[in-house]
């Protein structure tokens, strides 16, 4: 049952103290306080849950397994605030877990997902803020499926605040944003502060003589435990002339830079520019092709850049791109298609990251240990999601893959995952779902003689959900998990049975 009230500021302050949103949350609430006082509605949904899990291998060992009952008592609050200028969403829980096989493991855990936005006036700039608390795997190489039941997690807190301002008319549009974010982790690995800014602009439908596209991005991160920093920016600009024909010439300019204390100084980075032609093949297909001259011929050869945009309807769109960056050929893909019952989306992108939690060393022979990262990495990500919705049954398929390459050491780590699930609505109050999941990870893929490690995770589960009353629900889950690893001590089999009862107020 949801509780709707006008401006319940006192309750908000109490929960803010519980979750310690620190200075970012406090500043955000100070700025939006005037709108909270004068207008707006709160929707509050407090809830409590009791979760009982039986596992036949709580320590995830290949032999001499240990069974345990893990009891989780969960107090949660879902909240939403809406007014003409402000929105706020909050979902948080406080968890206390008890382990029957070892009471010394009993501990408190927290989760939080909160975000808000306040516009200074209608159509004006907006202040944004977000906060999250999650219990993530402490070491993916040791156990990429770690959770509260099996242990091996650390608490990660993330906070961000910033400004965004989007404006325009039929002749032009501008999008801009600037954000400052903080990441803190229980084991202090991967902690950093960062600043990100983006600016984009393009012509509108009323343009008659010139068209343009501008996309810029800047990121700087500072590592918390050291003086290391990482900085990178990209600028891509296109300016063209509109002609009476379907062929429109343009000039393209591209510049990119990566620098910082953790950057390999041998990176071949240079700017480029070149002439191009835009072909309006049909009213729904735009093809750009340009030949680009590099400023420093010792860093790269001249190259061809091309992109294809296809939007046959409001429900279908495709963007394809091929170019050249300092690390070699670069590609991008975005596809989405939606019908009344079927939804598909496919994306591929290549991005840089710094100071992440994905650097390992063999401090103990044969055992990869997570260490503080001081390097940039190139991440190539592919994601596909498909959903088929029938009258009472839904089918979901997700596939993801990531190739992470260290720009300093050239070490390559690959991950692949897929999930297939089927959900059937049995009645107005109950549903049944079946799912199968497969995940594969390989560390130091290109060096068979090095610290190469391969992990296969397979899981299958069945879940039955039942609404017992308007604000009382329960579910029962049975799950089998199997892990095969080239490190024998990391392999395990586990069966879980879970029952959960949740009461909303």
N, C-alpha and C positions, 0 to 999 in steps of 0.2 A: 504494500500500500504506500503510495507516494504522499508526502506531506507538502502541501503548497502553502506558502506564507509570504507576507510582504516584509522584506528587508529585515531578516533575522540576523543582524550583525553580531549579536552576542554569541550565537551558536557558531558562527564562522570563526570568531576569534578563538574559541575553545579548541576547535579542531585544528586551527593553524598552530596552536601551541603543541598539540600532540605530535604533529608531523614535522615541526621545526623547519619551516620553509625558508628560514634565514632571511638575510637582508633583501634578497631579490623579491621574495614574496611580500615582504613588508612594504617595500617601496611601491610595488604594483598596487597593493590595496590602498596605500595612501593617495596614489594618483586617481584611482577610480572611485574613491570614497564619496565624492560629491554625487556621482550618478547612483550609487547604492542608496543614498539617503533620500533622493527625490523621487525615484521611480524604478520599478523593476520587480520581478517575481522570483522567489526562490522555490525550487523543488528539492526536497530532502528525502532520501530513502536510506535510513539506517537499517542495518541487517546484522544478524549473528549467524554463524555456521559452526557445525560440528562435523569434522572430517576424520574418519577412522580408516587407516590404511594398513593392510597386512601385506608384508613382503617376505618372501622366503629367502632373500639374499640381500639384506640391508647393507652389508659391507661390500657388495659387488665383487666378490672373490671367485676365482675359478674352482676352488675346492674348499672343503670345510666351511660351508655356508652357514650364516646366522640368520634366523628368523626374528621378526620383530613386529609389534603393533605400534604404529606411530599415530598419535592422537593430536589433531590440530584444532584448537579453539580459535575462531576467527571473528573479530568484530570489525565491521566495515561501514563505510558511509559513501553513498553516491549523492552528489549534489550538482545542481545546475542553476545558474542565475542568468536571467535575460532581461535586458532593457533595450531602449532604442539605440543606445550607443555602446553597451557593454554586454559581453557574454563571458561566462565562467563555467568550466566543467571540472569536476573533482571526483575521483574515485580512489579510495584508499582503504587499506586493511591493516589491522594489527593482529599478528598471529603468534600464538604460543604453542610450541610443539613439544610433546612428551614422547620419549622412546622407551619401550618396555625392556629392551635388552641392555640399556646403559643409561641410567638417569643423569649421568654427567653431561650427556649431550643435549639435555633439555635447554631450550633457548627461545628467545623472542625474535621475530622477524617482522619486517614491515614492507608494504608495497604502496606505491602512490603513482597516480597518473593525473596530472592537473595542468590545465592550460586556460588562458584567458586573453581577451582582447578588448581594448577600450579605444573607441574613436573619439577624437577631440571635438569633431562635428561631423554631420552627415557628409560622406564623401571626402572627409579630410584624412590626415595622417592618423595612424593607429599605434597605440602602445601594446606590445604583445609580451607575454610571459608564460613560462611553462616550467614544470618541475616533475621529476620522476624518481622513484626509488624502486630498484629491482634487485632480486637475488640471482646473480649470474654465475655461470660456471667459473670456478677459480682457475682452472687450467683445462682448456679444451683438449689438449693432447692426452691428459690423464683420463678425463671423462667429459665428453662433449654433451652428455645428457644429464649432468648433475642437477639435482633439485633439492628441496628442503628435506624430503624423505631420505634420500641416499646420502645427503651431505655433500661437501665439496663445493659449496657456494660462498660467494662474498657479496656484500651489499654495495651496490653502485648507485651513487646519487648524482643526478644531472639537473642543472638549473640553467635557464637562459632568459634573457630579457632583451627587448629591442624595439625598433620602430620600423614601420613599413608605410609606404605611401604610394598608392597607385592612382593615376589620373589620366585623363585624355578625353578625346571627342572623336568625331567621325573622321578627322584629319590625321590624328596621331594618338599614340598611347605610350605611357611611361610606367614602368614598374620599378620599385626600389625598396631596399630593406637593409637594415644594419642590426646585427645581433651580437651580444656578448654572452658567452656560455662558460660554465664551470663544470668539470667532471671530477668527482671524488670517489675513491674506491677504498673499501675496508682494508685491503692489503697494500695500499699506496701505489700499486702498479697501474700505469695508464692514467695517472692524474694530470690534468692540464687545464689551462684557461685559454679561451680562444675568442677571436673577433672575426666576424664574417660580414662582408658587404656585397651587395649585388645591385646592378643597374641594367635595365633593359629598355629598349624603345623600338618602335616600328611605326611605319606609316599606316594611316587608316584607309577606309574605302573611298574617301573623297580625294585622295591624292591624284593629281592629273599630270604632273610633269616629272616628279622625282619619287623614288621609293627608297626606303632604307631599312636596315636591321642592325641593331646594336645589342651586344650581350657582353657584359663584363662581370667578373667575379674576383674577389680578393679574400684570402683567408690567412690568418696568422695565429699560431698556437704556441703557447709557452708551457714547457714542462714544469710541473710543480716541484719535483725533487731536485732538479738541476737548473743550470742557466741555459739549457738547450732551448732552441726555438726553431720553428719551421714556418716558412712564408711562401705563398705562391699566388699568382694572379694570372688571369687570362683576359684577353680582349679580342673580340671578333666583331668587325664592322663591315657592312656592305652598303654601298651607295650606287644607285642605278638610275637610268633615264627611262621614262615610260614612252613608248612609241606606239603608232597606230597598228603595228603588226604584233604577232605573237612572240617575237624575239626582242628582248629588252637587254641592252648591255649594262654591265656594272663593274665596279672596282671593289675587290675584297682585300681586307687587311686583317692579319692575325698576329698576335704577340702573346707570349707565355714566358713565365719565369718561375723558377723554383730555387729557393735559397734558404740558408739556415745552418746551424751548427751540425746538424745531422745529415747534410746533403753531400753526396758524392760530387766533388768538384769537376769530374770529367763528363758531366751531363752535357750533351750537345743541344743547347737551347738557342734558338734564333728566331727572329721575326720574319714575316713574309708578306708579300702583297702580289696581286696579279689581276689581270682582266678576266672577265667572265661574261657569260650569256645566260639569260633566264628564258626558258622556253615554256610558254603556256600551252602545253600539249592539248588539253581540254579545259573546260571551265572548272574541273575538279582536280587537275594534275598540274603541278609546277615542278620543273626540273631545272636546277642550277648547276652550271659547269664552269669551272675557272681553272686557269693555269697560274700557279703561284711561284714567284721568284723569291728565294731565300736571301736574307741580308748577308749571312755568313756562309759561303759555299763550302767551307771546311767542316761545318757542323751538319749540313744536310744537303741533299740534292733538291732541285726544283721538283715540284709535285703537282698533282691534279687533285682538286677538291670538288666533290659533287654531293648533291642532296636531292631527294625526291620527296615531295609532299602530295599525298593523295587523300582527299576527303569527299567521297561520293555522297555521303549523307551525314546528318547530325549524329548518327549512331556508329559510324565507321570512320576511322582515320588511320593513316599510315605515314610514318616519317622514317626515311632511310638516309644514312650519311656515311661518306667515306672521306678521310682526310689524312694528313700527316702531322704528327707531333714529335716531340723530342725523343720519345721512346720507339718511334716507328709508325707503322700504319695504325690508323685509329678509325673505329667504327661506332655507329650508334643506331639504335632501332627502337621505335615505339609504335605499337599496333594495338588498336582496341576495336572491338566489334560487339554489338549488343543487339539481340532480338528479344522478343517477348519472353522466351524461355532460356536462351543461351547467352552467356557473357564470356568473352575471351579477351585477354590482355597479355601482350608479350613485350618485354623491354630488355635492352642490352645497353650498358654504359660502361665507361672507363674513367675512373676517378682516382685521385691521389689522396692518401691518408698519412698522418704522421702521429707518433706517440700512441699507437693502438696497443691492444693486449694480444698480440699475435707473434711475438718473437720468443724463440725457445733456444735453450742451450743444453748440451749434455754435461751438466755439472757432475752428476753421477752417471757413469757409463751405462748407456741403454735406457736411461730415464730422462725424458725431456722436461726441463724446468722452465716455467714462465719467467722471463726477465724483463726489466725495464727497456723499452724500445726507444731509440734515439734516431730513427730513420724514417724516410718517406717510403711508402709502398704504393705500387700501382695495382688497383683492384679492378678486374674485369668481371662484371656481374651480368648474368642472364637469369631472367625470371619469367615464368609462364603460369598463368592462372586461368582456369576454365571452370565454369559452373553451369550445370543444367538443372533448371527448376521445373519439375512436373507438379501436378496438382497436389500430391501428398509425399512425393519423394524428391530429394535433391542429391545430385552427384557433384563432387568437387575434386578437382585434380590440380595440384600445385607442383611445379618443378623449379628448382633453383640451382645455380652453379656459380662458383666464384674461383677465380685464379688470382692469388696474391703473389706479387713479385717484389722482393726487396730491391730498391734502387741502389743500395749500398753493397749488398753481398750477392745479389742475383739469385737468392734462394727462392724457390717457387713452392707454394703450398696451395693445394687444390681441395675444394669441397664440393660435394654434390648432394642434393636432397630431393626427395619426391614423397608426396603424400596423396593417397586416394581415400576418399571417405564417401559413405552413403548414409543418408539420414532419411528415415521413414516416420511420418506422423501416423501413429497408431490410432489415436483418438484426440479429442480436443484437449486432453490433459496429459497425454503421454507420447513419447517418441523413442525410437530405437536407432542407434547409429553404429556403424562398423567402419573401422579405418585401418589402413596398413601404411606403414612409413618405412622408408629406407634412406639411410644417410651414409655417405662415404667420404672419408678424409684421407689425404696423403700429404705428409710433410716432407719437405726437401725432395720434391718429385724428380728434379732433373739430376740428382746426384745419388745413384744407387749405392755408391761406396760410402756415403755420408750417414747422417743420422736419420735416414729415411724410415718413416713409420706409416703403416696403413691401418685404418680402422673401418670396420663395417658395422653399422648399427641397423638392426631390424626389429620392428615392433608391430604388433597387431593387437587391437583392442575392440571391445564391445561396450557400449554405454546405453543404459536405460534411464530415462528421465521421466519423472512423474510430478505433476502439480497436485499436491494434496489439498490445498485450499487456495484462496485468492492471494495469500501472501506467504504460503508455506510450500516448499518444494523439496524434492530429494532426487538423488541420482545414485546409480550403482554401476561401477566400472570394473571390468576384468581386463588385465593387460599382461602381455608377455613381451619381454625385451631380451634381445640377444646381441652381444657384441663379440666380434672376432677381431683380434689385433695381432700385429706382428710381434708385439711385446706380450708374451704369454700371460704375465701377471695382470694385464689389463682386460683380458677376455672374461666374460661372465654371462650367465643366464639368470633372469629374474622374472618371477610371477607376482603380480600385485592384484589385490582385491580391495576396492575402495567403495565406501558408502558415505554419502554426504547429505546432511539435512540443513536447509537454510530457511531462516525466518526473517521476513522483511517487516518493518514497522511503519 
